Amino acid sequence: MDIIIQIIMVAVTTVTGYFIVREIFSSNFIGLFGAIGGLGLGYVIIKCEEKLKEIELKRIVGSLIGIIVGLIMANLFISRLLLAIVKDIPITLPIYILIYFVVGYLGFRIGEKKSRSMDLSKIPILEKMQESEGMKIIDTSTIIDGRIADICETGFMEGTFVIPQFVLYEVQHIADQQDPVKRTRGRRGLDVLHRLQKQNFVRVKIVDYDFPKLKDVDSKLIALAKKLNSKIITNDFNLNKVAELQGIEVLNINQLATALKPSILPGEVMNIKILKEGKEYGQGIGYLDDGTMVVVDEAKKMLGKNVDVVVTSVLQTTSGRMIFAKIKELAEKEFVLIDEYRLGDQAR
């Protein structure tokens, strides 16, 4: 839909540019230059539109108010003060342009700065526009996961959270399951929704949109995101990829968690408790405080004990991060043997 509107707009600027220039110069050939200019104007308008979408509504409103007030002040200054004081000096067009530009610019800058403290929620029409600007649809996996409530409590995320009725029904259905694990997850999801409703930084809005022709919830979420022109918050890998392919912006909780994990480089020493055996012979498995799995070679015999290990490599996967390590004493012995081999090689 947006592309069609943009094409129509470019067509209008191109055609009108042609006719305007042709009327001025009475030449069909020169009118072609007007069409080219209109085409360029349409392109500039589309680029300006893309930039304006990234600006907060309250900053746009504040800047416009500042410009309007500035131009009114400039008009009063010229008509009431300047013309009354300076009677002998003619006020020419360049002076008008200078005064209007300077005062309008000051109004724009002051309005833009002051807009950061504006509260548009007191104006009903602007409140709805502001809500639609920051809409984020939450899927079932994010609600059940629960971390979204902790993120919101820190103030790092704001705007309007949209909870579709079909997602709410799915969470409720999980909470009613006979399986105790699923029932616990579903009830935790309902508790998370209650926590979100009490947040100061976000608004929770439950909507009754439905798409009867679509069977699965993921397809409905994508259709709703297109309808509302909003983002999707999820930790579902498949939904993430499908939504991105269709041009929908996705906020992935798992990606955020991975980005916040401290960087670990090969050669670093850490203390790990070996909790279980690994898949390969002799391996032991431990975990960092953030849940990252650490695979330690030849650590099976150290089950239940804390050991110092040396990181050998870090593997980043779509589901998280894995660290491979060796027991510190064994790694140091290997380094000694390698150094002795190199010295012997140099002596030969």
C-alpha positions, 0 to 999 in steps of 0.5 A: 500500500505504501509503495502504491501511494509513493508511486502516485505521489511521484507521478503527480509531482512529475506531471505537474512539474512538466505542466508548470514549466511548460506554462511558464516557458511556453515550450513542450521541450523545456517542460521535460526539464520540469518533469525531471525536476518533479521526479527529483522532488518526489524522490526527495519527499520520499527520503524526507518521509523515511527520515520523519518516521524515525523522529518521535511525534512529540519532537515533531509537534514541539518543533512545529509549535516553535516555528509557528510561534517564531514566525508570529513573533517575527511578524509582530516585530516587523509590523509593530516595532521595526516599521515604527522605529525605523521610518527612514530606512526602507525594509526590503525583501532580504531584511524580511527574509533574514528576520523571519529565518532567524526568529523561525530558526530560534523557535524551531530549536527551542521547540525541539529542545522543550518537546522532550519534556512534553506529555502528549497523553493529555491531548486525546488525538495526539495520545492515540497517534503516540500510542500507534507510533510505539506499538509492539506486539507480544507473542505467546513465547515472550509472555511465557518466558517472563523476561520481558517484565524484568526488562520493562521494570528497568525502563529500557523499553517503553511504548504500547504493548499490544496483546491480541485476544488470540495470544491471550487465549493461547496463554490461558489454554496452556495454563489449563493444561493437565501437564504440570509443566505446561500449566506452570508455564501458562500461569507464569505467563498470566502473572507476567501480564499482570506485572506488565499492566502495572508498569510505568514505562509501558501501556498494555492494550488488549485488542480483539483483532482476528484473522479467521482465514489464518489458522496458526498464531504466528501468521495472525501475528504477522498479519496484525503487525502489518495492519498496525504497522508495529514491531513484534517482540518474540524469542521464537526463532522461526517467527523472527525469520518469517517476520523479517522476510516480510519486512516486519521489525522484530525485537528478539529477547534472546538476541538481547540477552546474548548481546548483554552477556560479557564477552569471553575470549580464549585464554581466560581462566574461570572457575566452574562447577562440573555438574554432569557428563558431556556427550563425548568421552571424558567431557564434563559440563558446567554452567555460568551464572547466566546459563551459558554452557561450558564444555570441559575436556577430561573433566568427567572425573571432577563431577560435583567439584569446582575447577579452574578451567582455561577457555579454548574457544567460544561457539555462538549459535542461534540458540545461545553461546557455548564455551569449550575449555580445558582444566587449567593444570592440563592446559598448562602442561600442554603449553609446557610441552609445546614450549619444550618442543619448540626449543628442541626444534630450534636447537636442531 
